[in-house]
Structure formats: structure tokens, C-alpha cells
Amino acid sequence: MISRDLIKTLKELPAGNAQAIVVFGARRVGKTTLFRNLATTGKVLWFNGDSKEDAEIIAFNSIAEVKNFLAQADTIVIDEAQKIPNIGLMLKMLVDQNKINERKTLIFVTGSSFLDLAGGVQESAVGRLKRFQLYPISLNELVQTYGKIETQRSLAERLIYGMYPAVVRGDDDPRQILEDYCEGILFKDIFSLTGIRKAKQFLDLVQMLAYRIGSEINYDNLARETGLSKHAVSDYIDLLEQCFIIKRCKSFARNLDNELKKGKKIYFCDLGIRNALIRNFSPLNARTDVGGIWENFAYMERQKFHNATRSFAETFFWRTTGNDSKEIDFIEVTDGKIQLFECKYSSKAKASVPKVFQQTYGVQEIQLITPQNILNFCTSG
């Protein structure tokens, strides 16, 4: 079994917690398994938002129903809660009653999108929910499970097939797992949640984003190429991020007139999904997109590491405009402290801080992330 960092974090929560523990993450990243490993004592009741019958049970009409619901178990797990109508109000009622009950019930909730769940709990969240995100497997979790040597050896495979648990475990042919996921779960879920009408243009947009990892994206250009409006492109990119398919990285700009002010890069939360979308599982030595793949991988592993350590770092990229444009792959800002990173697949590559950045922000050092040293940047051991 692959050890998940979030299990340790959740086990360290104070005893007698009355809040709902909400774990967001894409389908099949291990949310249900996570809670099965946590909910091991006392009576546990499981409910699934995909079940109409379960959703009806959680549709409380009175405080008496809420009291009775909480009294039936030591732990209650509500899986795929975004499918349950008015889930925000239901969670508010559960937590408010749980706070005044002498015996506290553990309330665990999962969601595979922020869409309905985040919108439904926005007004009810303060003081009632503890939110966490579960990503696909991280390098740190691989090291804890298999050790550094084996993790290093498997790096090339991870860049092609990604970090979804079923892929890492080798449950089946990785290509088949990923293509089945994209065709049977990923888009089916998104379409059912949102009622997207222009499915072809949406799929075209997702593929275009997949081809452009590591590059700045332009909404106007994407709109022209897909036949969508700029507004639709923006909405669809928001949707993909809310469903944990992509993450946006904004540009860093504070002092210079020629800094890119509103730039955005797109990275995929899992490279296996990205490669399935473009139907390319070729080995690294036969690809022309290795630079983008490596930058995507390094970016996401740093995000997973910050998420696990609760470091609250913000990540940006930096570029100046004009004929003599300069750029930095990643800038991480934590409590005002700036760290710079450059991602290079070649171990012989070098990196330096652009002079204009040194003069403006006083940062003299940049750290180079390569396949040979990435474990130093993304693991705790």
C-alpha cells in the first residue's frame, strides 16, 4: 500500500473535532481509500453522492433528523458529496449540531470537484469545515513507500504515465487505465456536472492546453483556434481547474514596467492524463516536448510538497516583454521571501538570475531542478 502524506496530517487533528473534514481531489486519486484507512474504529456509516437513495437520506428536513443521523455512528463518510443537492446547507446543519452534542461524530466528506460543493458551502464554511486537497501520488509518497533508489529509477515512467494510484500500483496496462479514465470518467463527470453543449470545442481546447504545457497561453488565440468565445474559454479553463485537471500559474509582476502583468501558464495535475489526452506515450528520448513535460512535473511535485507540508507558498512565473525578454520558470513567495527555480531536463544545464531581476528584487540565487536532484526539492527525507 502506498503511504499518503495526508493520512498523517488528518490523524494529527485534535480529538473531539466537531468540524467536517473535507478532502477535495480528482476521481481515483485515493480519497475513498484514504478514509477507509482513517475510519477504522467504532461504527462507520458510508454514503455516496452517486446513490440517489443515499442522497435522499442526507436531505434533512429538521434538526431531529440531524440528531438522529449523527447518533447512528462514530464516523460518517459522505463520498462524492458534490452530487448531493444543497450539500452546503446539509453540512452546516450537521456541524452545528455536532458542536453542541456531548459525543462528537467524525464527519468526513470527499468531493471530486469544487463546482457544486464549493459553491454550496461558501457561506457555511467559516469555522465549520477543514479543507484539504488530495493530489495523485507524490514523489515524497513514493520515497516513503519504495525508497529513494527505486523512486529515482521509475522517474522516466512517471513522466510518461503519471502518478495516479492505479498506474503506480500497476493494476493494469497504464495506457489503458489512463485512456479509460479520460473517456469514461473524466469528461463524463464534467459534462454531467455542467451540461456543456459544445463538447467538441471543449475537447479541442483541452487538447490545445495539453500541447502547450510550460508555455504562456493567450485566451484570444485559444478562442480563435477552437471557435469558442473568449468568455467560454475562460469559463472552461476555470472548470478544468475546479475539477483538478489543470492548475494555472500566474505571472509575477511588482515593480518593472515591462514585466508581464496578466500572463498565465497551464500545467496538468497529472502527466499521464495529459499524455492520454494527446495520445502520446512515446518514451522521452523520442519526444520533442521533454522540456515542457519536465517543467510540468517539477511544478506539480513542488505543489504537492507545499500542500503536504502546509507551507502556503505562492508560485508564479516571471517574464519581461520586449526584444530582450528575460524569464524565470518559477518564483515561490512565502511570507515575503522569494525563491527562484529553473527546470532543466539535462543535468549539464546551468541557470542564472537575470540581472534586471537581481537589481529590482535583490535576489541573487536561482536553484536548478533536474531529474538528478528533484528528490531534494520535493521530498522530506
N, C-alpha and C positions, 0 to 999 in steps of 0.2 A: 504494500500500500504506500502511496506517495504521501509524505507528510506535508500538510498545508500550514503555512505560517499563521493563517487567520484562526485556526483552532486554538493555538496558544493564546492569542490575543483575547478571544472570547472566553476562554477558561479563566483568564485573569480579571474578568469583570467582577465587581463587588457582589458578594452574596446578598440575596434578598432584593435583587434588582426588579423593579416593577415595570420598567420600560419595555417596549417591544424592540427586539434586536432584528434589524432589517438588513439583509445581505442581498445586494444587487449584483448581477452578473449575467453574461450571455447564457443561453441554453447550453447545457452539457459541460459547463466549466467545473462542476462538482459541488454545487450548492446543496443539493439534497444529501449527497454523501457526507458533506461537512456536518450537517445537523444530525445525521444518523450516528455520527461519532461523538456528538455532544449530548444528545438526548438518550442517555443510556441508563438512567436511574428513575425509579418511580413509574407512574402511569403516564404514557405518552400518547397523545392523540394527533393524528396527521390529517390534514385537509389539503385538497388540491384545487386550485382555481380552475383547472381544466374540467373539473367534475361539476356538472350542474347541481347535483344533489348536495355536494359539499358547499358550494357557493350559497345555496338556499339556507343551509344550517347557520351560516355566518351572517345572514341578513337579519340582524337583531331588530326587534320591534319595541323592546322595553328593557329597562335596567334589570328586571327579574330574569330575563333570558340571558343577559350578560353574566350575571352572578352564577346562574346555573351552569353556563358554559365553562367558566373558569373553575368551578368546583369539581369538574369531572376529571381533571388531570393535573399532574405536577408540571408537565411540559406540553405546550400546544405548538404545533408546527403548521404554518399556513404556507404552502408551496405555490409558486406562480400566482402570487396574490394580485397582480395587476389585472387578472381576468375577472376578479370579483367586483361587482357593481358597488360603488360607494365605499370602497375599501378604506379610504381615509377616515370616514366617519366611524366605520366599524372598529378600526384600530383605536381611535380616540376613546370610544366607549369602553373598550377592553382595558386600555391602560389606565384610564381614570378610575375604573372600578378596582383594578388590580392594586392601585396605590393605597386604597383605603381598606383592602382586605388584610386581615391579620396574616393569613398564609398567602405568600406570593406565588404566582404561577409564572413559570418561564414562558415567554411568548417569542417564538422565532418566526420570522417572515422572510420569504425569498421573492425576488422579482427579476424577470429576465429583460425588463425594460424599465426606464424611468417614466414612460409615457403616462399611463393611467395612474400608476401607483404614486409617482412623484407628484402629479397634479392633484390627486385625491387627498394627499396627506400634507400638502404645503401649509395650509392654515393650521393643521393639527400637530405639526411636527415638533414644535418647540417644547422641550422638556419631556416629550413622550416617546421619541424614537432615538435609538442609537444606530446610525447608518454605517455600513461597511460595504466595501466592494470586493468581489472575488474575481480575479483575472484567471486566464488559463495558467497552467503550471509555470512557475518562475525558475530561473537558474538557481536561485537560493534554495528552493524546494528540491530541485534535482540534486544539488550538492548534499543536502541533508539526508536524502534518501539513498543516492547511489555513490556519493563521494565525488571529489574534485576530478580525479583522473577519468572516470567513466563519463562524467558530465562534459569534460573537455573533448573527449573522443566523439561524443554524439553531437557536437555543435553544428557540424555541416548538415546533418539530418534535420536538426531543429530549425535551421534556416529555410529548409525546403518544406517540411511537413508541419512545422509549428509545434505548439505546446498544449494542445487540447489533451485532457487526461486519457481519452480512449486511444489517441495517437501515440502518446508517450508510452502507455502500457503495452502497445502492440496488440490491441484487441482484434484487429482485422487489418487488411491491407490499408495503409494510411490514405492513399489516394481515394479509395472507395469510401472510407469514413468521411473524408472532407467533402467530396462531391455530393454524397448523400445528404450531408448536413446542409450544404448550401441549397440544394434543390428541394429537400423535403421538410426542412425545419426553418432555416434562416429566413428565406423570403416568404414562406407560407405564414410564418408568425407576423412578419412586418405587414404583409398585405391584409391579414385578418384584423390586425390592431388598428390600421389606419384607413383601410378602404381605398388604397392607391388605385387610381384609374389608369394612369399612363405607365403600365408595367414595363413595357419595352424601353421607354425612355429612362425610366428609373434604373433598370438593369444596365443600360448603356452608361449611365452616369457612374454607377458603382464600378464598372469595369474601367472607365477612364480614371477614376481615382486610384484604382489598383495599379494602373500603369504609371502613375505619377507620384508614387511614394518618394519622399525625400526632396520633392520639387515644390516650389511655391505654386499654389493654384489660383486661378482667376475665375470668379463666378461668371463674368460676362462671356469669357471664352467657352466655359463649360455649357452655358445656356445655348450659345450658337451651335456648338457641336452636337448637342443632344436634341435640340428643338424644343427644349423646355424654356420657361421664363426664368429670369434671374431669381425671382422670388421663389419659384418652385425648386430651383437648385439649392437655394439657401435652406428651404424647409426640409428637403430630402437629406441634406448633409446634417442638419440638426437631428433628424430622425435616426440616421445611421449612428450618430454618436450616442443618442439616448438608448439605443439598442446594443451598445457596446461592440459595434463592428469596427468603428474607427475612433481615433482621437485627433483633435485639432491642436496644433501648436501655433501660437500667435507670435508675431514679431515683437522684438524688444526695441523700444524707442523712448528716449527720455530727453536728450539734450541736443542732438545734432539735427540740422535742417534736412540733411539728405538721408537720414535713417528711414527705412521702410516702416511706415506707421501702422498700416492695417493689413499687413501680409499674413497669410495663413499657409501652413503646410498640413498635409493629411498623412497620418500613419494608421496602419491597420493593427487592431489589437492582437491579431494572430496572423502570422505569415502563412500558415497552412491554408487558412481561409482565403487570404489574398491570392495565393498561387492557384487555388482551386477556381477562383473567380476568373482568372485569365487562362486557366487550363494549361499551366506550365509548371511541371515538376522536374524539369531538367536539372542535372547536377550543376553545382556552382561553376565548375570550370567550362561549362558550355553556355553560360548565360552572359547577357550584356547588361543586366540590371543588378549586378552584385553590389555596387555601391549603394543603391537605394535600399536593397534588402538589408545590408548591414546597418545602415543608418536607422531603418525602421526597427530592427531587432534591438539595437543598443538603446534607442529611445524608450521602447516598451519595457525593457528589462529595468531601466532606471525608474520608470513609473511604478512598476511592480515593487521595486525595492523601497521606494519612498512610501508607497501605500502600506507595505508590511511594517515599516519602522515608524509610521505616522510622523514623518519628518516635515510635512507641509511645505515642501519645496515647490516653487512655481518654475515651469520650464518654458523657455522661449527659444526662437532662433533669431539671428541678427544679420541684417544686410543693409548696405548702403546702396543708393541709387546712383546713376551717372555712368560715365565711361570707365572710371576706375573703381568699379564696385568691389567692396570687400564683404566677407561673410564669415559667420561662426555658426557651426552646426547647432550647438545647444548652449544656452545660458540658463543656469539654475540660480534662483534667488531664494534664499532662506533667511528670514529676519534681517533683510537688507544686505546680507553677504552675497557676493556674486562669485560663481564658479563657472569656468568655461570648459567646453568639451568639443573635441573634434573626433569624428568617427571615420576610421580608415580600415578597409579590409586587409590591406597589405601591411605586414609587420615592418617593412622598411620605410613606411611613410613618416613624414615629420609634420609638425604643426607649430605655428607661432601666432601670437596675438597681433592683429593688425595695429599698426602704430596709432592710427586715429582713435581706436578704442582704448588703447593704453593711456593716451593723453586725456581723453574725455572722462574715463571712469576709473583710472588708476589701477587697473588690473593687469598684471604683468605675466601671469602664468596661464597656460592652457593645458588641459590633460587630454592625452590621446587614447582613445578606446579602440583596441584591436582585438581580433579573436584570441590572441595570445594572453591578453591581460584583462579581459572583460570580467572575469570572476572577481577581480579586485574591486570592481566598481559596483557589482550587483549582488554580492553575497556577504553574509555577516561572518562567515568563518574563514 
